[in-house]
Amino acid sequence: MTRSTAATGTQLLQRFTQVASSFAKPRAVQVDMLVQFAEVPAIVRIRDGRVTEIVQRGVALQSWDFAVKGTAEGWSQFWLAIPPAGWHDLLALNKRGAFKIEGHLQPLMAHLQFIKDLLASPREEAT
């Protein structure tokens, strides 16, 4: 992916918000997570396994349990219908340096599959 065709952080956030706003699974997940798309942060509030709010402004003074911060290239590759090896998983992206995971990791690890599914929800459909 070249720099000229890479999505901006704002475009990535819009794509995520369109899909994630209605994301829900029957799980007892109660977290506030910071998700950063390139330079654009958002707080995603999850209550009872449902995304209840995505706050895009005023994030600087918001508290959160953990953060997943990714480069534009990282998110674009992660959301391909069939991501290349090493671009397919949060932990793989963290290992390669395209994502950074910070904060209190216990709630992330306790609900890892839920978080992975939520963050992968904007993934393209395979054809």
KAMO-V434587 format. One record per residue. N is the residue number from 0. PSI is psi in whole degrees, 0 to 359 (999 if undefined). OMEGA is omega in degrees with one decimal (none if undefined). Layout:
# KAMO-V434587
N,PSI,OMEGA
N,PSI,OMEGA
This chain:
# KAMO-V434587
0,124,-179.4
1,163,-178.7
2,323,-177.4
3,334,-179.5
4,356,-179.3
5,140,177.4
6,150,176.5
7,165,177.3
8,320,179.1
9,317,178.2
10,319,178.8
11,317,177.7
12,317,178.4
13,317,179.1
14,314,179.1
15,313,-176.7
16,320,-179.8
17,320,-176.0
18,315,-171.8
19,337,-178.1
20,331,-179.8
21,11,-177.6
22,130,177.5
23,143,173.3
24,150,-179.3
25,79,-179.4
26,155,177.5
27,58,-178.7
28,126,178.9
29,90,-179.3
30,157,168.1
31,119,-179.6
32,143,173.8
33,126,174.4
34,127,-178.4
35,127,179.9
36,101,-171.5
37,245,-178.6
38,5,-173.2
39,111,180.0
40,157,173.3
41,145,173.7
42,127,177.8
43,117,179.6
44,128,-178.5
45,126,177.8
46,130,179.1
47,40,176.0
48,17,-178.3
49,136,174.4
50,119,-178.0
51,337,-177.1
52,143,170.6
53,110,-176.7
54,119,-175.2
55,344,-177.9
56,155,177.8
57,26,-176.2
58,334,-172.9
59,324,-177.8
60,11,178.5
61,143,174.5
62,156,179.8
63,158,-179.0
64,315,177.7
65,165,-177.8
66,144,170.4
67,111,-177.4
68,129,-177.1
69,154,174.2
70,162,176.5
71,318,178.6
72,319,179.6
73,311,179.2
74,318,-179.1
75,317,178.9
76,318,-179.4
77,326,-177.2
78,5,172.9
79,153,179.8
80,316,175.6
81,93,-177.3
82,147,175.6
83,159,177.1
84,136,-179.4
85,350,178.9
86,8,-170.0
87,349,-168.9
88,146,180.0
89,313,-176.9
90,326,175.6
91,320,178.1
92,324,175.5
93,317,179.9
94,322,-177.7
95,351,177.1
96,2,178.5
97,335,175.2
98,156,175.1
99,129,180.0
100,127,-175.5
101,165,171.3
102,205,-178.2
103,105,-171.0
104,346,-178.5
105,311,179.0
106,329,176.2
107,310,-178.1
108,326,179.1
109,332,-177.3
110,36,-172.3
111,314,-178.1
112,320,176.9
113,312,-178.5
114,317,177.8
115,315,-179.6
116,318,178.5
117,310,-177.4
118,336,177.8
119,355,-174.9
120,331,176.1
121,6,-177.8
122,141,178.7
123,152,175.2
124,137,176.3
125,139,179.3
126,999,none
